[in-house]
Structure formats: structure tokens, C-alpha cells
Amino acid sequence: MSELRQFRLPDVGEGLTEADIVKWHVQPGDKVTVNQIIVEIETAKAVVELPSPYEGVVAGLLVPEGTTADVGTPIISVEVGPDAGSGEHPPAPRGSTSADLVPPPPPEAGAEGGAAGAEPGIHGTLAPKEERQAVLVGYGVKLGSTTRRPRKARAAAASAPAPSATPAAPAAAAPPAAPAAPAASSARAASSALAASSSPAAASAPAASSPAASGAATSGPAAVLGSGHRSARPAAADVGPGTAALAKPPVRKLAKDLGIDLSRLSGTGPGGSVTRDDVQAAAHGLHTAGTAETGTAETGTAGPAPAPPAQFAPVTAVAREERIPIRGVRKHTAAAVASSAFTAPHVTEFLQIDMTETMAATARLRTVPEFADIRVSPLLLVARALMVAVARHPMINSSWDEDAQEIVVRHYVNLGIAAATERGLIVPNVRDAHALSLPGLARALAELAETARAGRATPADLRGGTITITNVGVFGVDTGTPILTPGEAAILAFGRVKDAPWVHEGQLAVRKVTTLALSFDHRIVDGDLGSAVLRDIGAMLEDPLRMLAWS
């Protein structure tokens, strides 16, 4: 006998409340074993792989990819037991979701139709969705809620014989018929003409005597009115320069901004109105000018029948805006920087220094055997200088405890390195960086960078930092005003190293110059302390031997 079990989204970090389903590694019907990776989820800090707690056959995926789920929500169901996959719980078809696995609730007593037409979780019959026809003003008419009256007058007029005052023109001499106007325009024209024909004056009016007029009255919307009457409004194809087009004010403004003549467009909206899509399509060259009548309506001579006006499918306008859901790392980063910026009073100080000796020391370290398999960069010596400065000024490595009304001074350094990844900004940290040797620190920084770029940083790697470095120089900028990582008192920005004129030993020379920026929490760090820390870091980078002297 098999049993159906559900795996609920666990809390993989401290205080995790939700996570996004990034990728499923299994599908319904697949066999899984204990600790087999079944799904990747993205928390507020990192992408985490979740193993299966059960062995059996996947019955269904309850949360699709790209969906945010709360902690404790069932995300997958697994059929376990010796008869898994062939017992009372057959595997759901591939691609099934939670809707396939949850049976609909029983119908309430007295509900009409029972379960027919009901959806899971909804009792009774669903009300039909009401849709309305778009109009220029107001909410429009509900589609299907009104019916058109039968037009008895139209049928009578069509069957009535034409007046005998003027013989019918030969079919060959009939000019081409104008395309039929939209139904709303034809109805209004027919009503106007029929009202006029009901008067005695209109009844006694002679029919048109020219062959062209007679031929024009035998086709198109005017044909239903009998000869001698024309439609009160021109058909859509007759709209041309000088004719007022039917369009909403925003559409008119858009046409004016784009330089489009509305009178030359054939509207595709309700009642032949010009829509925003029509204007944008015309602006992109997808609509042609209004169709002009051809043939011999003016000359009275026979001509070829015109082609029907081109029918354009609705054109989707080029998106001018894009909406991106705020989730995962971006959501966490936004909350963190907003909280930090409006909680801790930031102060940022800048210092430009000569990095020539540090660049030379970096080049020499690359030749040392202990660094043979390690990528050495100036960031290594910047990190070492920061930790020496922390040892000299411990208050810079502290935090503010608002609840306890205490300043927490940390006598260890978990060095955070801000990293820009495809998923957003993250700040993994090197644990106990103060206790590492220079080669050990170099290896730790290299591993941290590789882990961050690959998106393998875990929540444990991203919490517990005490002070941070952001290397903005890799983006080609001189410096910035970094925002504190929540829970820390200082962050150091390291700008690009560039050739610049510098006074060295009393002489103007081209040296390797960079700019450092130190942001600190003014509740904890006063201006003299922040200046002392930044000054010491700069002095060690100008003369790396000071790191040995001050260590």
C-alpha cells in the first residue's frame, strides 16, 4: 500500500518567510531517492538546492517555476511505499500542478447544477464574466446584453420597386461600389434617410437621372434605401482629408504628437473609430494612406472594380515600459539599503592616495611561491590594510543594538566583499578574516568571488559580516558613497587605480593614484575616528611596510 506525502517549503535561513521556485529537477512520474536534489529555490539572499526527504515516485509539482511560495507551503507530493507508482495513487501527468491534485469541494446543499461548472474552492455556479464594448465616453454597453431591433423598413425598401421615372442604368456602366461602412454608421445613415423618405416631399422627389448616380444607388449601404437616397455618413473608405475622424482625445493628442493625419486612417475601433494602435501602426509605416475611390464615379465611364480596402490586423504597440516583479535578491537588497539609509546616519569621507608602491608589491607577490596558484590583486592588500586599521581602532568594527541600547564591539572580523551578480548585489563574507595569513586570505577572497559569480553562495555565507569592502574600481569609476550593510558600522569603497600627475619627493611625476571612500554610522563613529581609520588605511597603501609595522 502506497502513501502520498507532501514536502513543505522549509526555512533554509534565519527568519526566511518566502522563496521563489527557480527550477524543478524532477517531474511527475520520476523516481526520487532520499537527499536527491529536486528543486532550486531563491531566497532573499541566495539560490539554494533542496533535497528530497522521501524515496518514491513524484505524484505532482504543487508550485510551478517562477512562483513565490511561503514557508510551510506544500511544494511537491511524493508517493512512498512498496507500491509507489502503481498503487492507488498513480503518478499525475507531466506538468501537473496543484489544481490537478486537489479534488473540488462537494457542492453545497441546494446549489443549482451541483459540481457542474464549478471550480475548485468555489461553490455554486460561476457568474458569467461581463465584458463591455469600448466606447468614447462612459463604460460602454455590455456585450450580449442588448439585441438589435429587426429592421422591417430595410427589408421593405429593398423589395420595393425602383421609381419608373428613370430607367435603371446598364450593369456595365455602373461605377464601382464603395466599401460597406461599419454597421453603426450604416444604421444611422439608414435611419436618417428613411425618416426623410417618409415625408411627402421626399416621396415625390424624382430619382437621380444620371447613370452614375443610378448605378451608385444599386450597391453599397445606399442600396437598401432605394434609388434616389444616399447614406447620411460616408463609408470608412470615404474618409479623407478634411473629414472629421472619430477618435478619443488621447488618440488625437498622440496623432498630433506623431504627426499623423487622422482623416487619412481607417479606424478599426468600435463604430469605425481610430484607436491608439491605428495611430502607432501608421507612425511605423504599417498603415497606408486612406483608400481613394477608383473607377468612373466622377467621369461616368466604366472602370475596373476597386480592390477592397486593406484589412490590417491589430498591431501591438512597441512596449515603452517594462514591469519586473520585485523578488529574491533584488527584494532583499532594496529592503536592506532602504533600512540602512534611513536608519543609520551616514557620513562619507574621501581620500586620494598614491598606490604606486602597493601596485609594485602586488606584482612582487605574484612571483612568490606561496602565491603561485593564487590570483593576487590590489584588493588583497586593501583588505589586509583594513583589518590592521580595525585592530588599531576596534570601534569601527561594531554595531548598534537599538533594542538593548548598546554598542556591540566585535573583536573578530568577518570581512564582507560586495559582489555584483546576475541575480543582484550580494555581500558574502570571509569568516575570521583577521586570523588568516596573507596567502590564506588571498585564497579565501578568490573562492568567495568564484562562489558569488557562480550563484552558489549560501545564506550562511551572506550573514554575520562585521565590515565590508566594495571594489567599485572594477566598474571604471573613481569612487562612490557606499551604503552601510545593515548591522555594520563602516564600509570602504576602493576606486580604480589610474595614472595621474602626483607630487612625489618634491617632483611632479605620473603615479598610480586611487580614491578611497569610507562611509560610517555617525551614531557610533565620530568624525575623528572615521578620519583616523581612513588615514591609516591610506598610509598603509602608500607604504605597504607599515602593515608589518602596525600588525
C-alpha positions in Angstrom: 0.0 0.0 0.0 1.5 3.3 -1.0 1.1 6.7 0.8 1.0 10.2 -0.6 3.2 12.6 1.3 3.8 16.3 0.7 7.1 18.2 1.1 6.6 21.7 2.6 8.9 24.6 1.8 11.4 24.7 4.7 13.1 27.7 6.3 16.6 27.4 4.9 17.8 30.6 6.6 17.2 32.7 9.7 13.8 34.2 9.6 13.0 33.2 6.0 9.4 33.8 5.2 9.2 33.0 1.5 11.1 31.8 -1.5 10.8 31.6 -5.3 10.8 28.3 -7.2 13.6 28.7 -9.7 13.9 25.3 -11.3 12.4 21.8 -10.8 14.9 18.9 -11.3 12.1 16.3 -11.3 8.8 15.8 -13.0 5.6 13.9 -12.1 6.3 10.2 -12.6 10.0 10.4 -11.8 11.5 8.2 -9.1 13.4 10.0 -6.4 15.6 8.9 -3.5 16.4 10.5 -0.2 18.7 13.5 -0.4 18.3 13.7 -4.2 18.2 17.3 -5.4 14.7 18.0 -6.5 14.4 21.8 -6.8 16.3 25.1 -6.7 14.7 27.9 -4.7 15.8 31.6 -4.5 15.6 33.1 -1.1 16.2 36.7 -0.2 19.9 36.0 -0.1 20.9 33.1 -2.3 19.8 30.2 -4.6 19.5 27.0 -2.5 19.1 23.4 -3.7 16.6 21.4 -1.7 17.0 17.6 -1.4 14.1 15.2 -1.2 13.2 13.9 2.2 11.3 10.9 0.8 12.0 8.0 -1.5 9.3 7.2 -4.0 7.6 8.5 -7.1 6.8 12.1 -7.7 3.0 12.5 -7.8 2.8 16.2 -8.7 4.6 19.5 -8.5 2.3 21.8 -6.4 4.1 25.1 -7.1 5.2 25.9 -10.7 8.5 27.5 -11.5 8.7 31.3 -11.1 6.2 31.3 -8.3 6.8 32.7 -4.8 5.7 30.4 -2.0 5.5 31.0 1.7 7.5 28.9 4.1 5.4 25.8 5.1 3.6 25.7 1.7 3.5 22.2 0.2 5.6 22.3 -3.0 5.7 18.7 -4.1 3.9 15.4 -3.4 5.7 12.1 -3.4 4.1 8.6 -3.4 6.1 6.4 -1.0 5.8 2.8 -0.2 6.4 -0.5 -1.9 3.6 0.0 -4.4 4.6 3.6 -5.3 3.8 4.4 -8.8 1.4 1.5 -9.3 -1.0 1.5 -6.4 -4.0 3.6 -5.5 -2.1 6.9 -6.2 -1.0 6.7 -9.9 1.5 9.4 -10.9 0.0 12.6 -12.2 0.6 13.5 -15.8 3.8 15.5 -16.5 3.4 19.2 -16.0 0.5 18.8 -13.5 0.1 21.3 -10.8 -1.7 21.6 -7.5 -5.0 22.1 -9.3 -4.7 18.5 -10.7 -4.1 17.0 -7.2 -6.8 18.8 -5.1 -10.3 17.5 -5.6 -13.1 20.0 -6.0 -15.2 20.5 -2.8 -18.6 18.9 -2.7 -21.5 21.1 -3.8 -23.5 22.9 -1.2 -27.0 21.7 -0.4 -29.5 23.3 -2.7 -26.8 24.7 -5.1 -28.0 24.6 -8.6 -26.1 22.5 -11.0 -24.1 20.7 -8.3 -20.5 20.5 -9.2 -21.1 21.2 -12.8 -19.4 24.4 -13.9 -17.8 24.9 -10.5 -14.1 25.5 -9.9 -12.0 24.1 -7.0 -12.7 26.1 -3.9 -15.8 27.8 -5.4 -19.3 26.7 -4.6 -22.2 27.1 -6.9 -22.4 28.2 -10.5 -19.9 30.8 -11.6 -21.4 34.1 -12.8 -20.6 34.8 -16.4 -17.8 37.3 -17.0 -19.2 40.6 -18.1 -17.5 42.4 -20.9 -18.2 45.7 -22.4 -17.8 47.3 -25.8 -15.3 50.1 -25.8 -16.8 53.5 -26.5 -15.5 57.0 -26.5 -17.3 58.1 -23.3 -18.6 56.1 -20.4 -18.3 52.4 -19.6 -19.8 51.0 -22.8 -22.5 48.5 -23.4 -22.3 45.0 -22.1 -21.7 42.6 -24.9 -24.7 40.4 -25.5 -26.9 42.3 -23.1 -28.7 44.2 -25.9 -30.2 43.0 -29.2 -30.7 44.9 -32.4 -34.3 45.5 -33.4 -35.4 43.8 -36.6 -35.3 46.3 -39.5 -38.6 45.8 -41.2 -38.2 49.1 -43.1 -35.0 47.9 -44.6 -36.5 44.8 -46.0 -39.5 46.7 -47.4 -37.2 49.3 -49.0 -35.1 46.6 -50.5 -38.0 44.7 -52.0 -39.9 47.9 -53.2 -39.6 48.5 -57.0 -37.5 51.5 -58.0 -39.3 54.6 -59.3 -40.0 54.3 -63.1 -39.1 57.9 -63.8 -35.6 56.9 -64.6 -34.7 53.6 -66.2 -32.1 51.5 -64.5 -28.6 52.0 -65.8 -26.8 49.1 -67.6 -24.8 47.0 -65.3 -21.7 47.6 -67.3 -22.0 51.3 -66.8 -22.4 51.1 -63.0 -19.5 52.6 -61.2 -17.7 50.6 -58.5 -19.5 50.3 -55.3 -18.0 51.9 -52.2 -17.0 49.5 -49.4 -19.6 49.0 -46.8 -19.4 51.3 -43.9 -19.4 49.9 -40.3 -22.7 48.7 -39.1 -23.2 51.6 -36.7 -22.6 54.2 -39.4 -24.9 52.4 -41.9 -27.6 52.2 -39.3 -27.5 55.9 -38.5 -27.5 56.7 -42.3 -30.4 54.4 -43.0 -32.4 55.8 -40.1 -31.8 59.4 -41.4 -32.7 58.5 -45.0 -35.8 56.5 -44.1 -37.1 59.4 -41.9 -36.6 61.8 -44.9 -38.4 59.4 -47.3 -41.4 59.2 -45.0 -42.3 62.8 -45.7 -44.4 63.7 -48.7 -41.7 65.9 -50.2 -39.3 63.1 -50.1 -41.8 60.7 -51.6 -42.4 62.9 -54.6 -38.8 63.7 -55.2 -37.7 62.4 -58.6 -35.0 59.7 -58.7 -31.5 60.6 -59.9 -31.3 60.8 -63.6 -27.6 60.3 -64.3 -26.4 56.7 -64.9 -23.6 57.2 -62.4 -26.0 58.2 -59.6 -28.4 55.4 -60.5 -25.6 52.9 -60.6 -24.2 54.1 -57.2 -27.6 53.6 -55.7 -27.7 49.9 -56.6 -24.9 48.8 -54.4 -23.3 49.6 -51.0 -25.2 50.8 -48.0 -27.5 53.1 -50.0 -28.9 50.1 -51.9 -31.2 49.2 -49.0 -32.8 52.6 -49.2 -33.8 52.5 -52.9 -32.6 54.7 -55.6 -32.5 58.4 -55.0 -31.2 58.2 -51.4 -27.7 58.3 -50.2 -26.2 57.4 -46.8 -26.0 60.3 -44.4 -22.4 59.5 -43.4 -19.5 58.5 -45.7 -18.2 54.9 -45.5 -14.9 54.2 -43.7 -13.1 54.1 -47.1 -14.5 57.6 -48.0 -12.8 59.2 -45.0 -10.2 61.6 -46.4 -8.5 64.9 -45.8 -10.9 67.4 -44.4 -13.3 64.8 -42.9 -13.5 64.7 -39.1 -12.3 61.3 -37.9 -13.9 59.5 -34.9 -11.2 59.2 -32.2 -10.8 59.7 -28.4 -9.0 62.9 -27.2 -5.9 60.9 -26.1 -5.7 59.3 -29.5 -6.0 62.7 -31.1 -3.2 64.0 -29.0 -1.0 61.0 -29.8 -1.7 61.5 -33.5 -0.8 65.2 -33.2 2.5 64.4 -31.4 3.4 61.8 -34.1 2.4 64.0 -37.0 -0.4 61.6 -38.2 -3.4 62.9 -40.0 -6.4 61.1 -38.5 -8.6 61.8 -41.5 -6.3 59.5 -43.6 -6.7 56.5 -41.4 -9.3 53.7 -41.5 -10.4 53.1 -37.9 -10.5 49.6 -36.6 -12.2 50.5 -33.3 -15.9 50.5 -32.4 -18.0 52.3 -34.9 -15.0 52.9 -37.2 -13.2 55.0 -34.6 -9.4 55.4 -34.8 -7.6 53.7 -32.0 -4.2 54.2 -30.5 -2.9 51.0 -32.3 -4.1 52.5 -35.6 -2.1 55.7 -34.9 1.0 53.9 -33.8 0.9 51.5 -36.7 0.6 54.4 -39.1 3.6 56.0 -37.4 5.6 52.9 -38.0 4.7 52.8 -41.7 2.3 49.8 -41.3 -0.8 51.6 -42.4 -1.2 53.2 -45.8 -3.0 56.5 -46.5 -6.8 56.4 -46.8 -8.1 54.4 -49.7 -9.3 56.6 -52.6 -12.1 55.6 -54.8 -11.1 54.5 -58.3 -13.2 53.9 -61.4 -15.6 56.3 -63.0 -17.9 57.7 -60.3 -16.9 61.2 -61.5 -16.5 60.6 -65.2 -19.4 58.3 -65.7 -17.3 55.8 -67.7 -16.9 52.2 -66.9 -13.8 51.2 -64.9 -12.4 48.1 -63.1 -13.9 47.3 -59.7 -11.6 48.6 -57.0 -9.9 46.2 -54.6 -11.4 46.1 -51.2 -9.6 48.2 -48.6 -6.6 46.6 -47.0 -7.5 45.0 -43.7 -4.9 45.3 -41.0 -4.7 43.1 -38.0 -4.4 44.9 -34.7 -0.8 45.9 -34.2 0.7 45.6 -30.8 2.5 48.8 -29.9 6.1 48.6 -29.0 6.3 48.5 -25.2 7.6 51.7 -23.8 7.7 50.4 -20.3 8.5 47.1 -18.7 7.4 45.9 -15.2 9.7 43.5 -13.4 8.5 41.7 -10.3 10.5 42.5 -7.2 11.6 39.3 -5.7 14.6 37.3 -4.5 17.9 39.1 -4.1 16.6 42.4 -5.5 13.8 42.5 -3.0 16.2 41.8 -0.1 18.7 44.3 -1.3 16.1 47.0 -1.7 14.8 46.5 1.8 18.3 46.3 3.3 19.6 49.5 1.7 16.4 51.4 2.4 16.5 50.4 6.0 20.2 51.2 6.3 20.0 54.6 4.6 17.1 55.8 6.7 18.1 54.2 10.0 21.9 54.9 10.3 23.0 58.5 9.8 25.7 58.1 7.1 28.8 60.1 6.8 31.3 59.5 3.9 34.9 60.7 3.8 37.2 60.6 0.8 41.0 60.2 0.5 43.1 60.2 -2.7 46.3 58.3 -2.3 49.4 57.2 -4.3 49.1 53.5 -4.9 52.4 53.1 -6.8 54.2 51.1 -4.0 51.1 48.9 -3.4 51.0 48.0 -7.2 54.6 47.1 -7.1 54.2 45.0 -4.0 51.3 43.2 -5.7 53.5 42.4 -8.7 56.2 41.0 -6.4 53.8 38.8 -4.5 52.8 37.1 -7.8 56.3 35.8 -8.0 56.4 34.3 -4.5 55.9 30.5 -4.5 53.2 30.7 -1.8 51.1 32.7 -4.3 51.9 30.7 -7.4 48.4 29.2 -7.8 46.5 32.2 -6.4 45.3 35.3 -8.3 46.8 38.3 -6.5 45.2 41.7 -6.9 45.5 45.0 -5.1 42.2 44.2 -3.3 44.2 41.7 -1.2 46.4 44.4 0.3 43.5 46.8 0.7 41.7 44.1 2.7 44.8 43.5 4.9 45.2 47.2 5.5 41.5 47.4 6.6 42.0 44.7 9.1 45.1 46.3 10.5 43.1 49.5 10.9 40.3 47.6 12.6 42.8 46.2 15.1 44.1 49.8 15.8 40.5 51.2 16.0 38.1 48.5 17.2 35.1 50.8 17.4 34.9 50.9 13.6 34.1 47.1 13.7 30.9 47.4 15.8 27.2 47.6 15.5 24.2 49.4 17.1 21.8 47.4 19.1 18.6 49.6 19.3 16.6 47.2 21.4 19.3 46.8 24.1 20.5 50.4 23.7 24.1 49.1 23.4 27.0 49.3 21.0 28.4 45.8 20.2 32.1 45.9 19.6 33.3 42.8 17.7 36.9 41.6 18.3 36.8 39.5 15.2 36.5 40.4 11.5 34.0 38.7 9.1 35.1 40.6 6.0 32.3 41.2 3.6 33.0 41.7 -0.1 30.2 43.3 -2.1 29.7 41.3 -5.3 27.6 42.2 -8.4 26.0 39.0 -9.7 23.3 38.3 -12.4 20.8 38.0 -9.5 21.8 41.3 -8.0 24.0 42.6 -5.3 25.1 40.2 -2.6 27.7 40.6 0.2 29.3 37.2 1.2 31.9 37.4 3.8 35.2 35.7 4.8 34.8 34.2 8.3 37.5 35.2 10.8 39.5 37.0 8.1 41.6 38.6 10.8 43.1 35.2 11.7 44.2 34.3 8.2 47.7 34.6 6.7 48.2 36.7 3.6 48.1 33.6 1.3 45.1 32.2 3.2 43.3 35.5 2.8 44.1 35.5 -0.9 42.7 32.0 -1.3 39.6 32.9 0.7 38.9 36.0 -1.5 39.4 34.0 -4.7 37.0 31.3 -3.5 34.4 33.8 -2.4 34.5 35.6 -5.7 34.1 32.4 -7.7 31.2 31.2 -5.5 29.4 34.5 -5.8 29.8 34.6 -9.6 28.5 31.0 -9.9 25.5 31.9 -7.8 26.4 29.2 -5.2 26.6 31.5 -2.2 24.6 30.0 0.7 22.6 32.0 3.3 25.4 31.2 5.8 27.9 32.9 3.5 25.8 36.1 3.5 25.1 36.7 7.1 27.3 37.6 10.1 29.5 40.2 8.4 31.2 42.9 10.5 32.7 45.3 8.0 32.6 45.5 4.2 34.7 46.4 1.2 33.1 47.4 -2.2 35.5 47.4 -5.1 33.9 50.0 -7.4 37.1 50.4 -9.3 36.3 47.3 -11.4 33.5 49.3 -13.0 35.9 52.0 -14.1 34.8 54.7 -11.6 37.0 56.6 -9.1 34.8 56.2 -6.0 31.3 56.4 -4.6 29.3 56.9 -1.5 28.6 53.3 -0.3 25.6 52.5 1.8 26.3 50.5 5.0 25.4 46.9 5.2 22.7 46.6 7.9 24.2 45.7 11.2 27.7 47.2 10.4 29.3 50.5 11.3 31.6 51.0 8.2 32.1 50.2 4.6 35.2 51.0 2.5 34.9 51.8 -1.3 38.0 51.1 -3.3 38.1 53.1 -6.6 40.0 52.5 -9.8 43.8 52.8 -10.0 44.8 55.2 -12.7 47.9 57.1 -13.9 47.7 60.7 -12.7 50.1 63.6 -12.1 51.3 63.5 -8.5 54.0 65.3 -6.5 56.5 62.7 -5.4 59.5 63.6 -3.4 59.1 67.2 -4.4 58.9 66.5 -8.1 55.9 66.3 -10.4 55.5 62.7 -11.7 53.0 60.3 -13.1 52.0 57.9 -10.4 49.4 55.2 -9.7 46.6 57.0 -7.9 43.2 55.9 -6.4 40.5 57.3 -4.3 39.2 55.7 -1.1 35.8 56.4 0.4 34.7 55.4 3.9 31.1 55.5 5.0 30.3 55.1 8.6 27.4 55.2 11.1 27.6 58.5 12.8 25.8 57.1 15.9 28.9 55.0 16.6 31.7 56.6 14.7 32.6 60.2 15.3 34.4 62.2 12.6 37.8 61.9 14.3 37.6 58.1 14.5 36.4 57.8 10.9 39.2 60.1 9.7 41.8 58.2 11.6 40.7 54.9 10.1 40.7 56.2 6.6 44.0 58.0 7.1 45.7 54.8 8.4 44.4 52.7 5.5 45.7 55.3 3.1 49.1 55.4 4.8 49.5 51.6 4.6 48.6 51.5 0.9 51.1 54.3 0.1 53.8 52.4 2.0 52.9 48.7 2.5 55.7 48.2 5.0 53.5 50.0 7.5 51.3 46.9 7.5 54.1 45.0 9.0 55.0 47.7 11.5 51.4 48.1 12.7 50.4 44.5 12.8 
